C-alpha cells in the first residue's frame, strides 16, 4: 500500500502524514514518511522549482516509495504533486496507490502561510497555485476539504478510508 497525500503548500500533508505514521506505529504497521522537503534536503537542494525540476523530484520520491512498498513498508508520501500525468504514472506503477487530495483554497493557504512559503518565495520561485497550476486531481481515492474541518476530523476521514480498504 502507498498512501500519497497531495495538495498545495499549507494543506496539511505533513501534519496528517505524521499523525498517520504515529497511528501505524501504535498499531505495529511498518511505515515511513517521504516528505518532498526532506527528499530535497537529502539531495542538498540540487533541484529548483521549475516544472522540469519538480517532475524530477517527484520521480525520486516515487522510486523511494516503490522500494519501501516492495519491502512491505507503507510509504506515506507528503508532496504537492501538482501534475496529473505523474499521478497517473503512480497509479500504474504501484499495486495499491491511494491518492488523498487535501483540498485547500489558495487564498486561505496564503493567508495562513504556515511554512512562510508564499511570503518568502513570491516572485523568487514558481509557487504551485500561483505561478504554476495545481492540476485538479481526476481520480483521487479520497478528497478531504481541509478548510471546512479541523485536523482531527481530517485525520479520522483518512484513517477510516485506509482501515475500510484493509478489511
N, C-alpha and C positions, 0 to 999 in steps of 0.2 A: 504494500500500500504506500502511495505517495500522497501526502497532504500538501497542497500548494495554495498558499494564501496570496491573493493578488489584490491590487487596488493602488490608488495614488498614495503619495507620501502623506503620512498623517492619518491613514485609515485605520491603523491599529494592528497591522500584520504582525509585527514583532511582539507586541503585547499579548495578542491571542496565541501566537506561536509559543511563547514562553509558558503561558498558562497550560497549553496543551501538553507541552513537554513535562511539566510538573505532574499533570494528571496521568500521563503514561508512566512516569517514574513510580508514582504511587500504586499503579496497577501492574507493575512488573512487565511493562511492554517496552522493548528497546526502541529508542527513538533518538533523533539528532536534529538540531536546528541548523538549517542552511539559510543564513540571512545574507541578502545581497550586499550589505555594507561590510560584513565580515569577510566575504569572499573577495571583495575589492581590496580590503586591507591586507589579506594574505598575499595577494599579488602586488603589494606595495603601490596600490592605486595606479597601476600602469595603464588602465583604460579610463577614458573620459566618459562623457555623457552624450555623445552623438548617437544617432540611431545604430550605426555600424558597431560602435563600441558597446552599446547596451546589449545588442544581439550577442556579441562575443561573450560578455559577462554572463548572460542567461544560459548560453551553451555550456559554460564552465559549471554553472550550478546544476544544469541537467545531468551532466556526466557524474558529478558528485552524488546527486540523488539516485541515479541509476546504480552506482556502486553500492550505496547503502541499501537500496531496495533488494539487490541481488544477494545481500548478506543478512537478510531478514531484520533490518533496522529500518524503522519507519522514518523517512526523511520528512521533516516539517519545513517546507520552503516558505520563506517570508521575502517576497520580492514583488516589486511593482508589476513586472511582466506585462508591459503595455501592448505587445504585439500578438494579435490573434493567430498569425501564422506559426509562431513558436508554441503557442498553447496547443494548437492542432498537432504539431510535431510531438509534443509531450504526450498527447492522447494516444498517438501511435506507438511511441517508444516504451511507455510504462504499462505494465499489465493491469495496474489498478490506480489510475490517476484520478485524484479528487481535487477538482478546482473549486476553491471557495473564494467568491468575489465579495470583498468588503466594499460595499458601495458607499462612497463618501462624496459629498458635494465639494467642489474645488473651493468655493467661497468660504465654506466652513473650515476646510483644511488650511487655507491661507490665513484666516483669522486666528485660529488656534496655534498654528505653526509650531508644533511640539518640538521638532528637531531643528528648528530655525532654518529649514531648507528653503522656504520661499523667500524670506527676507535676505538671507546670506548669499543666495545664488542667482537672484533675479538679474538678468542681463549679463551674467557671467557664464552660465552653462544652460543647456536646454533642460527645462523642467517639464516633466510629464504632466499634462493637464493645462499647461500654459503655452509653452513654445512647441511642445511635441504632443501629439494626440495620444490619449489613452484609448485604444480601440476597445469599444464596448464588447465585453465577452459574449459569445454566441451560445456557448454550451456549458456554462458553469453548473456544477452539481448542486451548489448551494449559494444563494445570494443573501448576504446579511446587510440590511440597511443600517449601518453603524451610527448614523446621525439621529436615528429615531429611538435608540435604546442605549442602555448603559452596558458597560464592559461585561458584566456578569450575564446579562441576557444574551449578548452576542456569543459568549463562551458556551452557554448552555445549548444554544442552537447548533453550534459547531460540534460539541460532544454528542448531542442527540443524533445528529446526522451520521457521525462516524460510528457510533455504537449500533445504530439500526442497520448500518451497512454490514457490520460484522456478524449480525445474527443470522 
